[in-house]
Amino acid sequence: MRFRPALLGALGVPTLLLAIVGASGQQAENNPAAPQKAKGGPKKENTVIEQSFPPTGPMETAWKITWETRQSYGLIIKSAYFKRSPQHAWIQVIGDARISELLVPYHPGEPRFWDVSYNFDLCTLTKEDAGQFGKLHVGSTGSSTAPCMVEELRERGVIWKSSDGVRRGHSLVLWGCLEAANYRYIIEYGFQDDGCITFRLGSTGRNYGGKEYVPHMHNALWRIDVNVDGPANNSAFLMEHIEPAANKIEAKTVHKKFNNGKEGGADFDAKKFTMLRVFNTTKKNARGEFYSYDLMPARHGNSRHFGEEEQCTQHDFWVTKASPKEPELDYRQLPKYCNGESIENTDIVIWYSAPMHHEPRSEDGVIVDGSLVGCTHVGWSSFTLRPSNIFDRTPLYPSK
């Protein structure tokens, strides 16, 4: 459930307060500038973006991305293709990628929000949001057609330094913002010049009224249809670093089939540096290594919850077989989706939990006359899809 300023006049303050207390969604802010549904509003822009790298000079690598904005889910990537050199063909990396759910449980046990399920709109964005070099794109916010996606080209710092010199890298960043009542969720995808894709969720806005200083979690629950060089012939491995037993010094890396090649879940172990690899079983590089993409966690910790429909949080990684005829999009239903189908040499979907713990602090705002004044700074959770054996050698490196 969401609340709009119009309800204040229609219901009156006492009735509205009762509605808020009984609501399953989070508290809305009073936003009289919220866009209205337009009959003849701005025309939706082309949703395909192509960016070559470096931004100036001859092309070395490139990305081609199709995006979409949708009520509840915010910014969605519908497909992403990478070109690793001017001579090579485009390689598909992902199909549909989105936030599947946003679980926000508070420490006392209540409230427990599923923010995607409340049909929140995207925020209408402005030039101030886009910054000096960002570009605004028009899309559907849910209730209107308005600027709601930002495209930025960012420098990402040094990507290598050696006796040959140094190279600074770039990233094409696309982001939108979900207007989740008192919260704002920044959904961000970064497409790097070296073939990596970064996924980030930023939680900002105002702390929940009446529980401004109650600790809680922000669980970003992602669904990514990874299609390494196409949807067919993909398989998943779990990769773990194993330290030696006592009195030994030889470590090792173990690659094993994810859940013995069947749909299911797996856990992140900090001691094992757990990663997930998706590879194409028919395509190899010049070294004879399979084209692969690795999911690289960047975790605050592991999130486990035990409320209704929260069995999906009992694992950090899930892999299922893709169902194109009946897309399975609801993270809460993951245990039901896992019905023993093979995830080898087929079209597979990765589901990944990227949790963040919010320990409220004075910097989140100040309570004045019973109301919280201020805005909590953005807190990020993230992970990266990194190419492995897509290139034949170090990308973006001088060839002598």
C-alpha positions as CSV (number, residue, x, y, z in Angstrom):
1,M,0.0,0.0,0.0
2,R,1.2,3.5,-0.7
3,F,-0.2,6.9,0.3
4,R,-0.6,10.1,-1.8
5,P,-1.2,13.7,-0.6
6,A,-4.8,13.5,-2.0
7,L,-5.7,11.1,0.8
8,L,-5.1,13.7,3.4
9,G,-7.9,15.8,2.2
10,A,-10.2,12.9,1.3
11,L,-9.8,11.0,4.6
12,G,-8.9,13.7,7.1
13,V,-6.0,13.4,9.5
14,P,-7.4,10.9,12.1
15,T,-8.6,8.5,9.4
16,L,-5.3,8.8,7.5
17,L,-3.3,8.0,10.7
18,L,-5.4,4.9,11.2
19,A,-4.8,3.9,7.6
20,I,-1.0,4.3,8.1
21,V,-1.0,2.3,11.3
22,G,-2.9,-0.6,9.6
23,A,-0.9,-0.4,6.3
24,S,1.4,-3.1,5.1
25,G,3.6,-0.6,3.3
26,Q,5.9,2.1,4.6
27,Q,5.0,5.7,5.4
28,A,4.6,8.1,2.6
29,E,6.0,11.6,2.6
30,N,3.8,14.6,1.8
31,N,4.9,15.4,-1.8
32,P,2.5,17.9,-3.5
33,A,4.9,18.0,-6.5
34,A,4.3,14.3,-7.3
35,P,3.6,14.0,-11.1
36,Q,0.1,13.5,-12.3
37,K,-0.9,11.0,-14.9
38,A,-0.3,12.7,-18.2
39,K,-2.6,12.4,-21.2
40,G,-0.3,14.0,-23.7
41,G,3.0,13.9,-21.8
42,P,6.6,13.5,-22.9
43,K,7.2,10.9,-25.5
44,K,9.1,7.9,-24.3
45,E,12.7,7.8,-25.5
46,N,14.6,5.0,-27.3
47,T,15.4,2.5,-24.6
48,V,18.6,1.2,-26.3
49,I,21.9,2.8,-25.3
50,E,25.3,2.0,-27.0
51,Q,28.6,3.2,-25.5
52,S,32.1,2.6,-26.8
53,F,35.3,2.8,-24.8
54,P,37.4,4.8,-24.4
55,P,34.9,7.7,-24.6
56,T,37.3,9.5,-26.9
57,G,39.6,7.9,-29.5
58,P,39.3,4.6,-31.4
59,M,36.9,2.1,-30.0
60,E,38.4,-0.8,-28.0
61,T,35.3,-2.2,-26.2
62,A,31.6,-1.4,-26.2
63,W,28.3,-2.1,-24.5
64,K,24.8,-2.2,-26.0
65,I,22.0,-2.1,-23.3
66,T,18.2,-2.2,-23.5
67,W,16.5,-0.8,-20.4
68,E,13.0,-0.3,-19.1
69,T,11.3,1.4,-16.2
70,R,8.4,-0.3,-14.5
71,Q,6.2,0.4,-11.4
72,S,7.2,-1.8,-8.4
73,Y,10.6,-2.9,-9.9
74,G,12.1,0.5,-10.8
75,L,14.9,0.3,-13.4
76,I,15.2,-3.0,-15.3
77,I,17.9,-4.1,-17.7
78,K,16.2,-6.1,-20.5
79,S,19.4,-7.1,-22.2
80,A,23.1,-6.3,-22.3
81,Y,25.6,-7.1,-25.0
82,F,29.4,-6.6,-24.8
83,K,31.9,-6.2,-27.7
84,R,35.4,-7.0,-26.6
85,S,37.1,-5.6,-29.6
86,P,36.3,-3.9,-32.9
87,Q,36.9,-7.3,-34.7
88,H,34.7,-9.4,-32.4
89,A,30.9,-9.9,-32.6
90,W,28.6,-8.8,-29.8
91,I,28.3,-11.3,-26.9
92,Q,25.2,-11.3,-24.8
93,V,25.9,-11.2,-21.1
94,I,22.5,-10.8,-19.4
95,G,18.8,-10.9,-20.3
96,D,16.4,-9.6,-17.8
97,A,18.0,-8.2,-14.6
98,R,16.1,-6.5,-11.8
99,I,15.5,-6.1,-8.1
100,S,13.0,-8.9,-7.5
101,E,12.1,-7.9,-3.9
102,L,13.2,-5.5,-1.1
103,L,12.7,-7.1,2.3
104,V,13.0,-4.6,5.2
105,P,12.5,-6.4,8.6
106,Y,12.9,-4.4,11.9
107,H,14.7,-5.9,14.9
108,P,11.6,-6.1,17.2
109,G,9.9,-8.4,14.6
110,E,7.6,-5.8,13.2
111,P,7.2,-4.2,10.8
112,R,8.4,-6.4,8.0
113,F,8.1,-4.7,4.6
114,W,8.2,-6.3,1.1
115,D,8.7,-3.0,-0.8
116,V,8.5,-4.3,-4.4
117,S,5.0,-5.7,-3.7
118,Y,3.5,-2.4,-2.8
119,N,3.4,-1.0,-6.4
120,F,5.5,2.1,-5.7
121,D,6.3,4.5,-8.6
122,L,9.7,5.6,-9.7
123,C,10.7,9.1,-8.7
124,T,10.6,11.9,-11.3
125,L,14.2,13.0,-11.7
126,T,15.6,16.4,-12.6
127,K,18.8,18.0,-13.9
128,E,19.9,18.3,-10.3
129,D,19.7,14.5,-10.0
130,A,21.6,13.9,-13.2
131,G,24.4,16.2,-12.2
132,Q,26.7,18.2,-14.5
133,F,27.4,15.4,-17.0
134,G,24.4,13.1,-16.6
135,K,21.6,12.7,-19.2
136,L,17.9,12.3,-18.3
137,H,15.8,9.7,-20.0
138,V,12.0,9.6,-20.1
139,G,10.1,6.5,-19.1
140,S,7.1,5.2,-17.2
141,T,7.1,6.0,-13.5
142,G,4.0,3.9,-13.1
143,S,1.5,6.8,-12.8
144,S,3.0,9.1,-15.4
145,T,5.5,9.4,-18.2
146,A,8.4,11.6,-17.0
147,P,12.2,11.7,-16.7
148,C,13.0,8.8,-14.4
149,M,16.3,7.3,-15.6
150,V,19.8,8.9,-15.5
151,E,22.7,7.9,-17.9
152,E,26.2,8.9,-16.7
153,L,29.7,8.2,-18.0
154,R,32.0,8.0,-15.1
155,E,35.7,7.7,-14.7
156,R,36.4,4.8,-12.3
157,G,40.1,5.3,-11.5
158,V,43.2,3.3,-12.2
159,I,42.5,-0.1,-13.8
160,W,46.2,-1.1,-14.2
161,K,49.6,0.3,-13.6
162,S,52.9,-1.3,-14.7
163,S,56.3,-0.5,-16.2
164,D,54.4,0.2,-19.4
165,G,52.5,3.1,-17.9
166,V,49.0,3.4,-16.4
167,R,45.4,3.2,-17.6
168,R,42.3,4.9,-16.1
169,G,39.0,3.2,-16.8
170,H,35.4,4.3,-17.4
171,S,31.9,3.0,-16.7
172,L,28.5,3.7,-18.2
173,V,26.1,4.0,-15.3
174,L,22.3,3.8,-15.5
175,W,20.2,4.5,-12.5
176,G,16.6,5.1,-11.4
177,C,15.0,5.7,-8.0
178,L,12.0,3.9,-6.5
179,E,9.7,6.2,-4.4
180,A,9.0,3.7,-1.6
181,A,7.0,5.9,0.7
182,N,9.5,7.3,3.3
183,Y,12.4,5.5,1.6
184,R,14.1,6.2,-1.7
185,Y,15.8,3.2,-3.4
186,I,18.5,4.0,-5.9
187,I,18.8,1.1,-8.4
188,E,22.1,1.4,-10.3
189,Y,23.8,-0.6,-13.0
190,G,27.4,0.1,-14.1
191,F,28.7,-1.3,-17.4
192,Q,32.5,-1.1,-17.3
193,D,35.0,-0.9,-20.2
194,D,36.6,-4.2,-19.2
195,G,33.3,-6.1,-19.4
196,C,32.3,-6.0,-15.7
197,I,28.8,-5.1,-14.6
198,T,28.2,-3.6,-11.2
199,F,24.8,-3.9,-9.4
200,R,24.1,-1.5,-6.5
201,L,21.1,-0.6,-4.4
202,G,21.3,2.6,-2.4
203,S,18.8,3.1,0.5
204,T,18.1,6.7,1.5
205,G,15.2,9.0,2.4
206,R,13.7,9.2,5.9
207,N,13.7,6.7,8.7
208,Y,10.3,5.1,9.4
209,G,8.1,7.3,11.6
210,G,7.8,6.1,15.2
211,K,10.7,3.8,14.8
212,E,13.3,6.3,13.6
213,Y,16.1,4.8,15.7
214,V,15.2,1.1,15.5
215,P,17.8,-1.0,13.7
216,H,16.6,-2.9,10.6
217,M,17.8,-4.6,7.4
218,H,17.6,-3.7,3.8
219,N,17.7,-6.9,1.8
220,A,18.2,-6.3,-1.9
221,L,17.0,-9.5,-3.5
222,W,18.1,-9.6,-7.1
223,R,17.1,-11.7,-10.1
224,I,19.6,-11.9,-13.0
225,D,19.0,-13.9,-16.2
226,V,22.7,-14.5,-17.0
227,N,23.1,-15.4,-20.7
228,V,26.8,-15.9,-21.5
229,D,26.9,-15.6,-25.3
230,G,23.2,-16.4,-25.4
231,P,20.6,-18.1,-23.2
232,A,21.4,-21.6,-24.3
233,N,24.2,-23.9,-23.1
234,N,24.8,-22.2,-19.8
235,S,25.8,-24.0,-16.6
236,A,26.7,-22.9,-13.0
237,F,29.6,-23.7,-10.8
238,L,30.3,-22.7,-7.2
239,M,33.9,-21.7,-6.5
240,E,35.5,-21.8,-3.1
241,H,39.0,-21.0,-1.7
242,I,40.0,-23.7,0.8
243,E,42.7,-23.0,3.3
244,P,44.8,-25.9,4.4
245,A,44.4,-27.9,7.6
246,A,46.6,-27.2,10.6
247,N,50.4,-27.5,10.1
248,K,50.0,-27.2,6.2
249,I,50.5,-24.3,3.9
250,E,49.1,-25.4,0.6
251,A,45.7,-23.8,-0.2
252,K,43.4,-24.7,-3.1
253,T,40.4,-23.5,-5.1
254,V,37.5,-25.9,-5.6
255,H,35.2,-25.6,-8.6
256,K,32.1,-27.8,-8.3
257,K,28.7,-28.0,-9.9
258,F,26.1,-25.7,-8.2
259,N,23.9,-28.0,-6.1
260,N,25.0,-31.0,-8.1
261,G,23.6,-29.5,-11.3
262,K,20.0,-29.1,-10.0
263,E,17.9,-26.1,-9.0
264,G,18.6,-25.0,-5.4
265,G,20.5,-22.7,-3.1
266,A,24.0,-22.2,-1.6
267,D,25.5,-20.1,1.1
268,F,28.3,-17.5,1.1
269,D,31.2,-18.4,3.4
270,A,33.6,-15.6,4.1
271,K,36.4,-18.1,4.9
272,K,35.9,-19.6,1.5
273,F,35.5,-16.4,-0.5
274,T,32.5,-18.1,-2.2
275,M,31.8,-17.1,-5.8
276,L,29.3,-18.2,-8.4
277,R,30.4,-18.9,-12.1
278,V,28.1,-19.1,-15.1
279,F,29.8,-20.4,-18.2
280,N,28.9,-21.3,-21.8
281,T,29.6,-25.0,-22.3
282,T,30.3,-24.6,-26.1
283,K,32.4,-21.4,-26.4
284,K,36.1,-21.1,-25.6
285,N,38.7,-18.5,-25.9
286,A,42.2,-18.9,-27.4
287,R,43.5,-20.6,-24.3
288,G,40.8,-23.2,-24.5
289,E,38.9,-21.8,-21.4
290,F,35.1,-21.6,-21.4
291,Y,33.5,-18.1,-21.7
292,S,32.4,-17.3,-18.2
293,Y,31.0,-14.6,-15.9
294,D,31.7,-14.7,-12.1
295,L,29.4,-13.2,-9.5
296,M,31.7,-11.4,-7.1
297,P,30.1,-10.7,-3.7
298,A,30.8,-7.5,-1.8
299,R,28.9,-8.3,1.4
300,H,28.2,-6.7,4.8
301,G,27.2,-10.1,6.1
302,N,24.7,-12.9,5.6
303,S,21.0,-12.2,6.2
304,R,18.7,-14.9,7.6
305,H,15.0,-14.2,8.5
306,F,12.2,-16.5,9.7
307,G,9.0,-14.6,9.2
308,E,6.2,-15.6,6.8
309,E,7.5,-16.3,3.2
310,E,11.0,-15.6,4.3
311,Q,12.4,-19.1,3.6
312,C,14.0,-17.5,0.5
313,T,16.5,-15.8,2.8
314,Q,18.0,-19.1,4.1
315,H,20.5,-19.1,1.2
316,D,22.5,-16.3,-0.4
317,F,22.7,-17.8,-3.9
318,W,20.0,-19.5,-5.8
319,V,20.0,-20.9,-9.4
320,T,16.9,-21.9,-11.3
321,K,16.1,-22.9,-14.9
322,A,14.6,-20.0,-16.8
323,S,10.9,-20.2,-17.6
324,P,10.4,-17.9,-20.6
325,K,6.7,-18.9,-21.1
326,E,5.8,-18.2,-17.4
327,P,8.5,-15.9,-16.0
328,E,9.2,-16.5,-12.4
329,L,9.9,-13.1,-10.8
330,D,8.9,-13.3,-7.2
331,Y,11.9,-13.9,-4.9
332,R,9.6,-15.0,-2.1
333,Q,8.5,-18.0,-4.2
334,L,12.1,-19.3,-4.7
335,P,11.7,-22.5,-2.6
336,K,8.7,-23.4,-4.8
337,Y,10.5,-22.6,-8.0
338,C,13.3,-25.1,-7.1
339,N,11.6,-28.3,-8.2
340,G,14.7,-30.4,-9.1
341,E,15.1,-29.3,-12.8
342,S,18.5,-29.5,-14.3
343,I,20.5,-26.3,-14.5
344,E,23.2,-27.7,-16.8
345,N,23.7,-26.7,-20.4
346,T,20.5,-24.7,-20.5
347,D,19.0,-21.2,-19.8
348,I,19.5,-20.4,-16.1
349,V,18.6,-17.5,-13.7
350,I,20.7,-16.4,-10.7
351,W,19.0,-15.1,-7.6
352,Y,21.2,-13.2,-5.2
353,S,20.7,-11.6,-1.8
354,A,22.8,-8.4,-1.2
355,P,21.9,-7.4,2.4
356,M,22.7,-4.2,4.3
357,H,22.2,-3.6,8.0
358,H,21.0,-0.1,9.0
359,E,22.0,0.9,12.5
360,P,20.3,4.3,13.0
361,R,22.5,7.2,14.1
362,S,22.2,10.8,15.0
363,E,23.4,11.6,11.4
364,D,20.1,10.2,10.1
365,G,18.2,13.2,11.2
366,V,16.8,14.9,14.3
367,I,13.3,14.7,15.9
368,V,11.6,18.1,16.1
369,D,8.1,18.3,17.7
370,G,7.7,14.6,17.3
371,S,8.7,14.4,13.6
372,L,12.0,13.4,12.1
373,V,13.7,16.2,10.2
374,G,16.5,15.4,7.8
375,C,17.4,12.6,5.4
376,T,19.6,9.6,6.0
377,H,22.6,9.4,3.7
378,V,22.6,6.6,1.1
379,G,23.8,3.2,2.3
380,W,24.9,0.8,-0.5
381,S,24.8,-2.9,-1.0
382,S,26.4,-4.3,-4.2
383,F,28.0,-7.1,-6.2
384,T,29.8,-7.5,-9.6
385,L,29.5,-9.7,-12.6
386,R,33.1,-10.1,-13.8
387,P,34.2,-11.7,-17.1
388,S,36.4,-14.7,-16.9
389,N,38.1,-16.0,-20.0
390,I,36.0,-13.8,-22.3
391,F,39.2,-12.2,-23.4
392,D,42.3,-13.9,-24.6
393,R,44.6,-11.6,-22.7
394,T,44.6,-8.6,-20.4
395,P,41.9,-6.2,-21.8
396,L,42.7,-2.5,-22.4
397,Y,46.4,-3.2,-22.1
398,P,49.0,-2.1,-24.7
399,S,50.1,-4.8,-27.1
400,K,53.7,-4.6,-28.1
